[in-house]
Amino acid sequence: MAGTGKGRSGGRGNGNKGGRPGGVGHGRYRGKGAPRDAKGRKRNLAPDGRKQGLAGKTGAAGVSNSNRKPPKGRVHNDRRAASRTPKGMLIEGRRAAHEALAAGVPLRRAYIAANKGTPDQALVNLGKELEAAGVDVEEVPKSRLDSLSVRGAHQGVVLVAEPFPYVALEDVIDAAGDGDALVILLDHVTDEGNLGAIARTAEVVGAAGVVIPKARAAGVGLGAYKTSAGAVAHLPIAQVPNLAKAVDQLKDAGFWACCSTEHAAETVWGAPMHGRLALVMGSEGDGVSRLVQEKCDFAARLPQRGRIESLNVAQATTVMAYEWLRRTWKEATLATVEDAPAGTEDGWSFDVLEEEFGDE
C-alpha cells in the first residue's frame, strides 16, 4: 500500500511505506531512474538533488537564481495598471463633472463611455460642454472606465484634472513681503470643503498663503475648488512634510505664531492679532497638536455665550482672519492719516476713525 514514511536513507519517502532507497527523498536523490513526485510526475532536480528554479538556491555551478527573468509574455500587473492610469486628479460621475466645469477646475482629458445602441443624451450633452470648454474628450469602452473608477460609480464619465500646483513654503514667505502679512496653517484638517472655505477666506482678507501637511490632511480636490469659489486658483498653497518646522521657518521670517484653541486664556479680541501673523488652526476633533502648540508664541480663543461647543474650523478661521484684517487695516489707516498734511486726509478724520474702529 502506498504511503509516506521515513526511509533508511534518511530521506522522507513518497513511495512505498517504509521509504526504501528506491523511493523519492527530499534530500539527495540516491535511487535509480528518473525521480518522480507522489503523482508519478518527473521532478527536475539539480545534480546535488535540490529543486531547480528556487530563488536564492545555488546550483552546482554556484549561480544564484534570484535574478532570473520572468517568462516571456508575462507582464506585471502593477506596471500594466500604472501605464493605464492617467496622471492627475480623477473626477468621476456626471454631477461631479458638471461641478468641475462650474468651479473652473483645470481639466486635461475626459473619458466618456462609447455609445452602444440608443444614445444617452445627457452624456452626449456633457461631452459637448466639455469640448466647448476646451477639454479633450475620448470615447472609451465601459471596461476602461471601470478600471479608472475608484468608487465604482462613474456613470459613464471620468475626468482627468491637472495636478494642483502646490508651492514651497519659501514661496509663501516671499509673497508675504516685509510688512504686515497673514499666513494660515492647518493642522491636519481632513475635510476638503473646510480647506476650500478657509482658502476663500484667506484670499478675501489678503493672506499671503495657506500651509497644509502632506500627510493625514485634505488636499486641493474637487471639494476644495467648489467651496473656495475659485480662490484656490489665486492663492499660494504650500504642502509641507512637517508643520512644526514650518512654524519655526515662519518665525525666522519675522512672523508671530498664534495657536487657535478653546483652552486659551485670552480671547481673540485681546490677543495681538496684527502685524506678521502665522495663524494655526487645528482639526475639529483633535485641535492643534501638542508639538505645534509648543512652537507657537501665544494662543487665542473665540468668546462665546451659546451652549454648543464651538464653530467649525472654517467659520472660526474666518472670524480670526477678519480680526487680523481689522487690526492691520486700522493701523495702516491711522498711519496714513497721521502722516497726511492738515486738511488732506481724503475725507478721513479721527472722529470717523473712532466710530469705525472704536477705542483700543
KOLLO-479082 format. One line per field, with one value per residue: residue number from 0; residue in three letters; x, y, z of N, C-alpha, C in turn. Coordinates in steps of 0.02 Angstrom, whole numbers, plus 50000, padded with zeros to 5 digits. Each point is the difference from the previous one (the first is absolute). Layout:
n NUM_...
res ALA_...
n_px X_...
n_py Y_...
n_pz Z_...
ca_px X_...
ca_py Y_...
ca_pz Z_...
c_px X_...
c_py Y_...
c_pz Z_...
! end
This chain:
n 0_1_2_3_4_5_6_7_8_9_10_11_12_13_14_15_16_17_18_19_20_21_22_23_24_25_26_27_28_29_30_31_32_33_34_35_36_37_38_39_40_41_42_43_44_45_46_47_48_49_50_51_52_53_54_55_56_57_58_59_60_61_62_63_64_65_66_67_68_69_70_71_72_73_74_75_76_77_78_79_80_81_82_83_84_85_86_87_88_89_90_91_92_93_94_95_96_97_98_99_100_101_102_103_104_105_106_107_108_109_110_111_112_113_114_115_116_117_118_119_120_121_122_123_124_125_126_127_128_129_130_131_132_133_134_135_136_137_138_139_140_141_142_143_144_145_146_147_148_149_150_151_152_153_154_155_156_157_158_159_160_161_162_163_164_165_166_167_168_169_170_171_172_173_174_175_176_177_178_179_180_181_182_183_184_185_186_187_188_189_190_191_192_193_194_195_196_197_198_199_200_201_202_203_204_205_206_207_208_209_210_211_212_213_214_215_216_217_218_219_220_221_222_223_224_225_226_227_228_229_230_231_232_233_234_235_236_237_238_239_240_241_242_243_244_245_246_247_248_249_250_251_252_253_254_255_256_257_258_259_260_261_262_263_264_265_266_267_268_269_270_271_272_273_274_275_276_277_278_279_280_281_282_283_284_285_286_287_288_289_290_291_292_293_294_295_296_297_298_299_300_301_302_303_304_305_306_307_308_309_310_311_312_313_314_315_316_317_318_319_320_321_322_323_324_325_326_327_328_329_330_331_332_333_334_335_336_337_338_339_340_341_342_343_344_345_346_347_348_349_350_351_352_353_354_355_356_357_358_359
res MET_ALA_GLY_THR_GLY_LYS_GLY_ARG_SER_GLY_GLY_ARG_GLY_ASN_GLY_ASN_LYS_GLY_GLY_ARG_PRO_GLY_GLY_VAL_GLY_HIS_GLY_ARG_TYR_ARG_GLY_LYS_GLY_ALA_PRO_ARG_ASP_ALA_LYS_GLY_ARG_LYS_ARG_ASN_LEU_ALA_PRO_ASP_GLY_ARG_LYS_GLN_GLY_LEU_ALA_GLY_LYS_THR_GLY_ALA_ALA_GLY_VAL_SER_ASN_SER_ASN_ARG_LYS_PRO_PRO_LYS_GLY_ARG_VAL_HIS_ASN_ASP_ARG_ARG_ALA_ALA_SER_ARG_THR_PRO_LYS_GLY_MET_LEU_ILE_GLU_GLY_ARG_ARG_ALA_ALA_HIS_GLU_ALA_LEU_ALA_ALA_GLY_VAL_PRO_LEU_ARG_ARG_ALA_TYR_ILE_ALA_ALA_ASN_LYS_GLY_THR_PRO_ASP_GLN_ALA_LEU_VAL_ASN_LEU_GLY_LYS_GLU_LEU_GLU_ALA_ALA_GLY_VAL_ASP_VAL_GLU_GLU_VAL_PRO_LYS_SER_ARG_LEU_ASP_SER_LEU_SER_VAL_ARG_GLY_ALA_HIS_GLN_GLY_VAL_VAL_LEU_VAL_ALA_GLU_PRO_PHE_PRO_TYR_VAL_ALA_LEU_GLU_ASP_VAL_ILE_ASP_ALA_ALA_GLY_ASP_GLY_ASP_ALA_LEU_VAL_ILE_LEU_LEU_ASP_HIS_VAL_THR_ASP_GLU_GLY_ASN_LEU_GLY_ALA_ILE_ALA_ARG_THR_ALA_GLU_VAL_VAL_GLY_ALA_ALA_GLY_VAL_VAL_ILE_PRO_LYS_ALA_ARG_ALA_ALA_GLY_VAL_GLY_LEU_GLY_ALA_TYR_LYS_THR_SER_ALA_GLY_ALA_VAL_ALA_HIS_LEU_PRO_ILE_ALA_GLN_VAL_PRO_ASN_LEU_ALA_LYS_ALA_VAL_ASP_GLN_LEU_LYS_ASP_ALA_GLY_PHE_TRP_ALA_CYS_CYS_SER_THR_GLU_HIS_ALA_ALA_GLU_THR_VAL_TRP_GLY_ALA_PRO_MET_HIS_GLY_ARG_LEU_ALA_LEU_VAL_MET_GLY_SER_GLU_GLY_ASP_GLY_VAL_SER_ARG_LEU_VAL_GLN_GLU_LYS_CYS_ASP_PHE_ALA_ALA_ARG_LEU_PRO_GLN_ARG_GLY_ARG_ILE_GLU_SER_LEU_ASN_VAL_ALA_GLN_ALA_THR_THR_VAL_MET_ALA_TYR_GLU_TRP_LEU_ARG_ARG_THR_TRP_LYS_GLU_ALA_THR_LEU_ALA_THR_VAL_GLU_ASP_ALA_PRO_ALA_GLY_THR_GLU_ASP_GLY_TRP_SER_PHE_ASP_VAL_LEU_GLU_GLU_GLU_PHE_GLY_ASP_GLU
n_px 50043_49984_50053_50007_50063_50038_50040_50033_49989_49950_49981_49951_49981_49986_50041_50030_49953_50034_49985_49996_50063_49959_49975_49955_50060_49991_50045_50059_49996_49982_49936_49976_50012_49956_50016_49952_49946_49955_49991_50063_50000_50036_50048_50007_50051_50034_50061_49993_49947_50018_49942_49992_50024_50025_49970_50061_49977_50052_50008_50018_49979_49960_49953_49986_49941_50023_50043_49968_49997_49944_49958_50015_49975_50037_49947_50038_49953_50046_50047_49961_49982_50065_50013_49948_50025_49960_50050_49987_49960_49972_49953_49958_49956_49937_49973_50048_49987_49934_50009_50039_49955_49950_50040_50007_49988_50066_49965_50029_49958_49954_49986_49967_49951_50028_49968_49954_49973_49947_50013_50046_49944_49989_50024_49960_49952_50015_50005_49944_49976_50025_49978_49943_50016_50012_49958_50054_49953_50003_49970_49984_50019_49945_50032_50016_49938_49982_50051_49974_49938_49997_49945_50014_49999_50033_49946_50051_50028_50063_50013_50049_50009_50024_50057_49977_50015_50015_50011_50061_50017_50058_49959_49970_50059_50020_49942_50022_50056_50011_49939_49941_49990_49956_50021_49958_50013_49988_49987_50010_49980_49955_49959_49992_49937_50025_50042_49951_49958_50051_50012_49935_49997_50050_49970_49940_50030_50025_49988_50061_49965_49991_50012_50009_49990_50052_50005_49951_49992_49948_49998_50025_49936_49953_49997_50066_50002_49952_50022_50054_49949_50048_49997_49996_49970_49986_50008_50059_50002_50030_50029_50001_50059_50016_49941_50027_50035_49941_49974_50051_49989_49936_50013_50041_49943_49995_49971_49944_50008_49938_49989_49955_49979_49949_50059_50005_50044_50026_49953_49971_49955_50028_50003_50066_49939_50062_50022_50058_49946_50023_49941_50005_49965_49967_50002_49938_50027_50061_49981_50038_50045_50020_50034_49949_49959_50046_49993_49936_49995_49938_49948_49948_49944_49945_49978_49962_49936_49998_49960_50000_50039_49993_50031_49984_50050_49959_49946_50033_50025_49938_49975_50047_49989_49935_50014_50040_49954_49955_50042_50017_49936_49982_50050_49986_49935_50012_50045_49954_49953_50038_50019_49933_50015_49995_49938_50045_49955_49983_49976_50057_49973_50030_49951_50011_50066_49982_49957_50050_50049_49977_49995_50065
n_py 49940_50048_50031_50034_49988_49994_50012_49944_50032_50011_49986_50041_49938_50010_49948_49941_49975_50035_50032_49946_49986_49958_50022_50050_50023_50038_49953_49969_49998_49942_50001_49949_50021_50027_50052_49977_50042_50017_50043_49983_50066_50009_49996_50067_49958_50040_50002_50050_49989_50065_50031_50001_50062_49979_50057_50022_49945_49966_49995_49947_50042_50004_49993_50060_49975_50042_50004_49943_50006_50034_49949_49991_50060_49994_50034_50034_49980_50013_49976_49948_49995_50009_49960_49968_50014_50048_50042_50017_50047_49943_50019_49964_49987_49999_49995_49957_49973_50008_49976_49954_49996_49998_49957_49987_49936_50007_49985_49942_49953_49980_49948_49988_49965_49954_50032_49963_49997_50010_50059_50008_50033_49983_49940_50000_50028_49956_49954_50027_50001_49939_49981_50030_49966_49969_49954_49962_49980_49944_49967_49967_49936_49973_49948_50046_50024_49937_49995_50056_49976_50044_50036_49984_50066_49982_49963_49968_50032_50008_50050_50024_50023_50060_49972_50010_50061_49956_50045_50023_49985_49995_49972_49969_49987_49984_49966_49984_50003_50065_50016_50027_49941_49962_49948_49959_49967_49945_49984_49964_50051_49954_50051_49977_49993_49980_49960_49985_49992_49969_49966_49995_49986_49957_49981_49999_49976_49969_49938_49989_49957_49937_49970_49943_49949_49962_49980_49955_50027_50040_49980_50036_49983_49963_49969_50005_49979_49957_49982_49999_49982_49955_50012_49934_50027_50039_49945_50021_49936_49994_49945_49985_49969_50059_50003_49965_49968_49996_49988_49960_49977_50001_49974_49961_49999_50002_49940_50022_49944_49998_49966_49979_50011_49961_49973_50045_50034_50019_50046_49989_50029_49961_49948_49999_50006_50017_50041_49969_49968_49948_49992_49962_49965_49969_49935_49989_49943_50012_50052_50048_49964_49961_49965_50008_49983_49955_49997_50008_50065_49993_49997_49987_50021_49973_50060_49973_50005_49970_49948_50006_49948_50005_50046_49984_49963_49992_49995_49961_49971_50004_49984_49955_49979_50010_49971_49957_49993_49996_49963_49961_49997_49994_49959_49969_50003_49983_49957_49984_50002_49969_49966_50005_50049_50049_49975_49949_49986_50027_50047_49971_49987_50022_50045_50001_50004_50045_50027_49999_50015_50055_50004_49996
n_pz 50000_49958_50023_50055_49997_50053_49949_49988_49941_50045_49936_49981_49999_49936_50002_50003_50040_50042_49944_49962_49993_49972_50060_49995_50012_50054_50015_50000_49933_50029_49978_49967_49938_49959_50040_50040_49993_50049_49950_50007_50013_49945_50046_49994_50012_50039_49977_50044_49961_49992_50017_49937_49993_50059_50014_49990_49966_50017_49935_49961_49952_50055_49953_50028_50018_50048_49948_50003_49935_50005_49991_49937_49988_50056_50015_50040_50042_50048_49960_49984_50064_50017_49948_50027_50060_49977_49992_50062_50019_50020_49957_50037_49952_49979_50059_50019_49940_50010_50062_49972_49951_50044_50034_49936_50017_49999_49946_50003_50022_49957_50038_49944_50028_49961_49952_50032_49941_50039_49971_50047_49992_50064_49983_49948_50037_50047_49953_49976_50062_50008_49941_50016_50055_49942_50024_49996_49958_50035_49950_50055_49999_50021_49975_49954_50000_49997_49958_49977_50006_50048_49991_49938_49996_49946_49994_49976_50052_49981_50041_49963_50061_49986_50018_50062_49979_50046_50047_50003_50062_49969_49956_50050_50026_49939_49994_50061_49965_50014_49979_50020_50027_49969_50036_49969_50057_49967_50063_49946_49964_50010_50009_49938_50021_50059_49968_49958_50052_50030_49944_49998_50065_49993_49944_50031_50054_49946_50022_50025_50037_49982_50059_49967_50043_49982_50063_49998_49941_49995_49936_49952_50009_49973_50060_49999_49937_50016_50061_49963_49959_49988_50066_49998_49948_50052_50037_50023_49985_50058_49977_50065_50007_50028_50031_50049_49954_49971_50060_50013_49939_50014_50058_49966_49965_50067_49995_50029_50035_49978_50056_49958_50062_50013_50011_49953_50037_49943_49992_49941_50040_50046_49960_49992_49975_49990_49953_50009_49979_50033_49972_50055_49956_50049_49997_49979_49984_49976_49963_50023_49967_50051_49955_49959_50050_50015_49934_50019_49984_49978_50041_49962_50027_49976_50018_50046_49984_49942_49987_49934_49984_49934_49962_49937_49977_49949_50039_50043_49946_49975_50061_50009_49938_50010_50057_49969_49954_50050_50037_49950_49980_50064_50013_49943_50016_50063_49978_49955_50046_50044_49946_49991_49958_50042_50004_49999_50046_49940_50039_50020_50058_50054_49994_49933_50012_50046_49955_49956_50042_50030_50066_49994
ca_px 49957_50041_49996_50056_50037_50071_50040_50063_50052_49996_49952_49930_49980_49932_49983_49973_50005_50065_50047_50061_50045_49973_49950_50021_50016_50004_50070_50031_49971_50048_49973_50012_49946_49981_49962_49931_49965_49950_49953_50034_50029_50072_50023_50059_50047_50069_50046_50008_49938_49956_49955_50023_49953_49980_50039_50049_50036_50060_50012_50069_50045_50002_49965_49937_49941_49958_49992_49973_49948_49936_49990_49979_49928_49971_50003_49981_49935_50006_50026_49948_49949_50028_50003_49932_49971_50026_50024_49957_49943_49944_49934_49954_49928_49974_49991_50067_50027_49969_50027_50069_49996_49976_50049_50061_50055_50037_49991_50046_49969_49937_49985_49927_49982_49983_49928_49978_49927_49968_50045_49983_50002_50033_50072_50018_50001_50058_50059_50002_50021_50071_50036_49994_50045_50069_50025_50003_49952_50014_49952_50035_49955_49981_50051_50053_49975_49998_50068_50021_49957_50019_49939_49957_49938_50022_49941_50019_50047_50056_50040_50068_50017_50071_50020_50001_50069_50021_50062_50043_49988_50039_49960_49951_50037_50015_49938_49984_50039_50033_49954_49948_49979_49967_50007_49957_50024_49947_50030_49963_49930_49991_49942_50015_49955_50028_50060_49980_49970_50054_50036_49959_50010_50069_50008_49961_50032_50066_50054_50055_49994_49976_50049_49968_50046_49993_49969_49942_49967_49966_50035_49955_49964_49939_49964_50033_49985_49930_49987_50043_49975_50055_50055_50061_50038_50032_50032_50054_49987_50060_49998_50064_50003_50000_49969_50036_50058_49975_49989_50067_50025_49962_50025_50065_49986_49971_49930_49980_49957_49942_49964_49929_49977_49948_50029_50042_49977_49983_49956_50027_49996_50055_50064_50033_49984_50018_50068_50017_49967_49991_49941_49996_49933_50002_49941_49944_50000_50059_50031_50070_50040_50040_50065_49990_49982_50061_50038_49966_50018_49943_49939_49940_49937_49942_49951_49935_49948_49952_50009_50038_50070_50040_49990_50045_50065_49997_49969_50046_50055_49975_49996_50066_50034_49973_50026_50066_49990_49976_50056_50049_49970_49997_50067_50021_49960_50023_50065_49990_49969_50047_50053_49974_49997_49935_49951_50006_49991_49955_49934_50004_50016_50008_49933_49975_50036_49975_49937_50013_50037_49992_50060_50035
ca_py 50060_50060_50043_50046_49981_50016_49947_49986_50046_50064_50044_49986_49969_50008_49940_49947_50010_49977_50046_49965_50044_50014_50053_50068_50037_50073_50018_49983_49943_49945_49942_49993_50022_50070_50012_50018_50022_49953_49986_49966_50046_50009_50060_50029_50012_50018_49943_49986_49977_50055_50021_50056_50056_50034_50061_49998_49936_49999_49936_49975_50050_50057_50057_50012_50007_50055_50053_49972_50040_49964_49972_50047_50009_50015_50072_50011_50035_50068_50042_50007_50046_50067_50027_50017_50052_50066_50041_50056_49987_49969_50022_49954_50013_50055_50061_50025_50029_50066_50043_50017_50052_50062_50026_50021_49954_49991_49931_49979_49953_49969_49934_49990_49934_49997_49990_49936_50001_50065_50048_50030_50071_50039_49990_50035_50072_50012_49999_50063_50053_49991_50021_50073_50028_49988_49937_49944_49949_49936_49947_49938_49948_50004_49965_50048_50043_49959_49994_50065_50022_49983_49987_49956_50035_50051_50021_50010_50055_50011_50057_50004_50069_50014_49998_50068_50025_50023_50039_49989_50047_50060_50041_50035_50052_50052_50037_50041_50062_50020_50035_49960_49944_49944_49933_49954_49932_49953_49941_49938_50009_49945_50009_50043_50057_50049_50028_50048_50059_50037_50033_50057_50052_50024_50042_50061_50047_50018_49960_49983_49931_49948_49946_49938_49943_49953_49937_50003_50065_50009_50036_50039_49959_50030_50032_50064_50047_50022_50044_50059_50045_50016_50034_49959_50015_50066_50003_49951_49949_49960_49937_49991_49936_50008_50065_50032_50033_50056_50055_50026_50036_50064_50042_50026_50052_50058_49990_49976_49942_49997_49936_50007_49946_50020_50000_50060_50045_50065_49998_50029_50073_50026_49974_50044_49973_50051_49995_49939_49950_49931_49977_49927_49973_49927_49961_50008_49946_49998_50065_50007_49950_50026_50025_50063_50050_50021_50044_50064_50052_50012_49966_50042_49965_50042_50005_49974_50000_49946_49936_49951_50000_50050_50003_49954_50030_50050_50060_50029_50032_50062_50050_50019_50034_50067_50039_50023_50051_50061_50032_50023_50054_50059_50027_50029_50060_50051_50024_50041_50063_50037_50025_50047_50070_50023_50016_49958_49931_49966_49991_49965_50039_49955_49984_49944_49940_49976_49964_49943_49947_50001_50010_49940
ca_pz 50000_49996_50059_50011_50060_49998_49971_50033_49975_50036_49967_50014_49938_49976_49963_50042_50072_50023_49969_49977_49961_49934_50004_49984_50062_49996_50005_49936_49966_50001_49967_49929_49958_50006_50061_49988_50060_50024_49946_49946_49951_50006_50035_49970_50054_49983_50013_50071_50028_50018_49947_49960_49990_50062_50010_50054_50002_49958_49968_50003_49972_50045_49971_50034_49958_50026_49950_49938_49968_49994_49933_49949_49996_50065_50016_50069_50003_50024_49946_49949_50027_50002_49932_49979_50042_49982_50056_50016_50044_49965_50021_49967_50010_49960_50041_50015_49939_49992_50053_49982_49949_50030_50047_49965_50010_49937_49978_49948_49954_50022_49973_50000_49976_49929_49990_49973_49994_50007_50032_50065_49982_50053_49992_49938_50015_50043_49957_49963_50047_50013_49940_49995_50050_49979_50028_49953_50017_49968_50013_50018_50023_50071_50039_50014_50054_50061_50025_50026_50054_50069_50037_49963_49982_49952_49960_49930_49989_50045_49979_50027_50013_50011_50070_50028_50004_50067_50000_50058_50054_49985_49954_50042_50037_49951_49986_50058_50000_50063_50045_50032_49957_50034_49973_50037_50001_50019_50031_49985_49981_49952_49957_49942_50001_50047_49969_49949_50032_50031_49946_49977_50050_49995_49940_50008_50047_49975_50031_49955_49979_50046_50007_50023_50001_49945_50023_50045_49992_49935_49948_49956_49952_49975_50055_50017_49946_50005_50057_49997_49948_49955_50034_50000_49939_50007_50066_50009_50049_50007_50036_50035_50035_50073_50015_50054_49969_49960_50047_50015_49942_49997_50055_49978_49950_50033_50017_50066_49990_50044_50001_50014_50043_50047_50067_50010_50052_49970_49942_49940_50005_50040_49976_49950_49933_49950_49975_49963_50042_49977_50036_49997_50014_50006_49978_50047_50049_50043_50010_49981_50034_50055_49977_49965_50051_50035_49956_49992_50048_50044_49980_50003_49991_49984_50055_49982_50052_49987_50032_49960_50018_49964_49928_49966_49989_49947_50028_50049_49963_49972_50053_50023_49945_49994_50056_49976_49949_50032_50035_49952_49962_50042_50009_49936_49988_50048_49978_49940_50021_50041_49957_49950_50021_50026_49949_49940_50022_49954_50030_50063_50060_50056_50025_49959_50018_50065_49987_49957_50033_50073_50041_50022
c_px 50044_49991_50060_50035_50073_50039_50064_50055_49999_49952_49930_49970_49928_49977_49969_50009_50066_50056_50064_50042_49974_49948_50030_50013_50002_50072_50033_49967_50052_49975_50018_49940_49984_49959_49928_49968_49946_49950_50033_50031_50075_50017_50066_50048_50068_50045_50008_49934_49951_49953_50030_49948_49978_50046_50047_50037_50058_50011_50073_50048_50004_49965_49933_49943_49957_49988_49973_49946_49935_49992_49976_49924_49968_50009_49976_49937_50007_50027_49948_49947_50026_50001_49930_49971_50030_50022_49954_49944_49942_49934_49950_49928_49977_49993_50068_50031_49972_50027_50072_50003_49980_50052_50064_50059_50037_49999_50046_49966_49936_49991_49925_49985_49978_49926_49986_49924_49972_50046_49972_50006_50035_50076_50026_50007_50061_50064_50007_50022_50075_50042_49998_50046_50073_50030_50000_49954_50015_49948_50038_49949_49985_50052_50058_49981_49998_50070_50026_49962_50024_49938_49953_49934_50015_49943_50019_50048_50052_50041_50070_50018_50075_50017_50005_50072_50017_50066_50041_49984_50038_49962_49947_50034_50018_49938_49981_50037_50031_49952_49951_49977_49968_50013_49959_50026_49945_50032_49953_49925_49986_49942_50016_49956_50025_50063_49982_49971_50053_50042_49962_50007_50070_50010_49964_50034_50070_50057_50053_49996_49974_50051_49964_50052_49989_49962_49942_49965_49968_50046_49949_49972_49937_49961_50029_49988_49930_49991_50044_49976_50056_50060_50064_50043_50038_50040_50057_49982_50061_49985_50068_50000_49994_49974_50037_50062_49979_49987_50067_50026_49964_50023_50068_49991_49963_49927_49993_49949_49945_49966_49927_49977_49949_50025_50044_49971_49975_49955_50034_49999_50059_50068_50029_49990_50014_50071_50011_49977_49996_49945_49993_49931_50003_49938_49946_50001_50057_50030_50071_50041_50046_50066_49993_49980_50062_50043_49970_50020_49944_49939_49941_49938_49946_49953_49933_49952_49953_50019_50041_50074_50040_49977_50043_50063_49998_49969_50046_50058_49978_49998_50070_50039_49974_50020_50070_49992_49977_50056_50050_49975_49999_50069_50025_49964_50021_50067_49993_49973_50050_50056_49977_50003_49930_49954_50004_49990_49951_49933_50001_50012_50007_49933_49971_50035_49977_49935_50012_50031_49990_50066_50032_50061
c_py 50062_50041_50044_49980_50018_49940_49989_50046_50066_50048_49981_49973_50014_49938_49948_50016_49969_50039_49966_50046_50016_50054_50067_50037_50074_50023_49986_49939_49945_49940_49998_50025_50074_50012_50023_50022_49949_49981_49968_50046_50007_50065_50023_50019_50020_49941_49985_49981_50054_50016_50059_50055_50034_50060_49990_49934_50002_49931_49981_50052_50062_50061_50007_50009_50059_50054_49974_50044_49960_49974_50054_50004_50017_50075_50009_50042_50072_50046_50013_50049_50071_50032_50021_50059_50068_50038_50059_49980_49973_50023_49956_50016_50062_50064_50031_50033_50070_50049_50021_50054_50067_50032_50022_49955_49990_49927_49984_49957_49973_49934_49988_49932_50003_49981_49932_50000_50070_50049_50025_50076_50042_49994_50035_50075_50017_50000_50064_50058_49997_50023_50076_50035_49986_49936_49946_49944_49937_49949_49934_49947_50007_49966_50046_50046_49962_49994_50065_50019_49976_49980_49952_50031_50056_50025_50017_50056_50003_50058_49996_50074_50008_49994_50071_50024_50027_50037_49981_50053_50065_50047_50039_50057_50057_50042_50046_50067_50014_50031_49953_49946_49946_49936_49954_49930_49954_49935_49940_50011_49953_50009_50050_50062_50055_50032_50053_50064_50043_50036_50061_50059_50030_50047_50067_50050_50019_49963_49984_49928_49955_49944_49939_49944_49955_49938_50015_50068_50004_50038_50036_49953_50036_50035_50067_50052_50029_50051_50062_50051_50022_50032_49960_50013_50066_50007_49949_49950_49953_49936_49988_49932_50006_50070_50037_50036_50059_50060_50032_50043_50067_50047_50030_50057_50060_49994_49981_49946_49998_49933_50013_49939_50025_50001_50061_50045_50066_49991_50034_50076_50030_49978_50045_49974_50053_49988_49939_49941_49933_49969_49924_49978_49924_49967_50005_49945_50006_50068_50002_49950_50032_50029_50066_50056_50027_50046_50070_50049_50016_49963_50048_49957_50049_50004_49973_50001_49940_49935_49950_50012_50055_50004_49947_50038_50054_50065_50035_50035_50066_50055_50025_50037_50071_50044_50025_50056_50066_50038_50029_50059_50064_50032_50034_50065_50056_50029_50046_50069_50042_50029_50052_50072_50020_50018_49957_49927_49962_49984_49964_50050_49950_49983_49941_49936_49972_49961_49936_49942_49998_50011_49933_50020
c_pz 50000_50062_50005_50064_49993_49973_50038_49978_50036_49968_50020_49935_49983_49961_50046_50073_50024_49967_49978_49957_49931_50000_49984_50065_49988_50009_49933_49971_49996_49960_49926_49961_50012_50063_49984_50066_50017_49946_49939_49949_50012_50035_49970_50056_49973_50017_50073_50034_50018_49942_49962_49999_50063_50011_50059_50005_49951_49971_50004_49976_50044_49974_50035_49951_50019_49949_49934_49972_49996_49929_49951_49998_50066_50014_50071_50003_50022_49946_49947_50024_50001_49932_49976_50037_49983_50062_50010_50047_49960_50031_49963_50018_49963_50040_50017_49940_49988_50052_49985_49947_50031_50047_49966_50012_49933_49979_49941_49947_50030_49965_50007_49969_49927_49992_49969_49999_50005_50036_50067_49992_50053_49994_49938_50013_50044_49959_49960_50045_50013_49940_49992_50050_49984_50027_49946_50024_49960_50019_50011_50021_50075_50043_50017_50057_50066_50030_50030_50063_50069_50039_49964_49979_49950_49956_49928_49986_50055_49972_50032_50006_50008_50074_50028_50009_50070_49995_50061_50053_49987_49953_50039_50039_49953_49984_50057_50000_50067_50050_50033_49952_50044_49961_50044_49992_50027_50025_49991_49996_49942_49952_49944_49999_50046_49973_49948_50030_50033_49947_49974_50048_49994_49941_50009_50047_49978_50032_49948_49976_50055_49999_50028_50001_49939_50020_50047_49999_49931_49953_49957_49947_49978_50055_50020_49946_50008_50056_50001_49950_49953_50033_49999_49938_50006_50064_50004_50056_50002_50038_50031_50035_50075_50016_50055_49973_49957_50045_50018_49942_49992_50056_49983_49949_50031_50018_50075_49989_50053_49992_50019_50040_50050_50072_50014_50054_49970_49940_49941_50002_50039_49976_49946_49929_49947_49977_49957_50043_49964_50043_49990_50022_50001_49974_50053_50053_50050_50014_49976_50041_50051_49975_49964_50049_50035_49958_49996_50056_50049_49973_50008_49988_49980_50060_49977_50060_49993_50034_49960_50011_49965_49928_49966_49979_49946_50026_50049_49966_49971_50052_50018_49944_49992_50059_49982_49949_50031_50034_49950_49960_50041_50008_49936_49986_50047_49978_49940_50020_50040_49958_49950_50026_50021_49942_49938_50017_49957_50033_50066_50057_50057_50031_49961_50019_50067_49990_49962_50039_50076_50036_50018_50040
! end
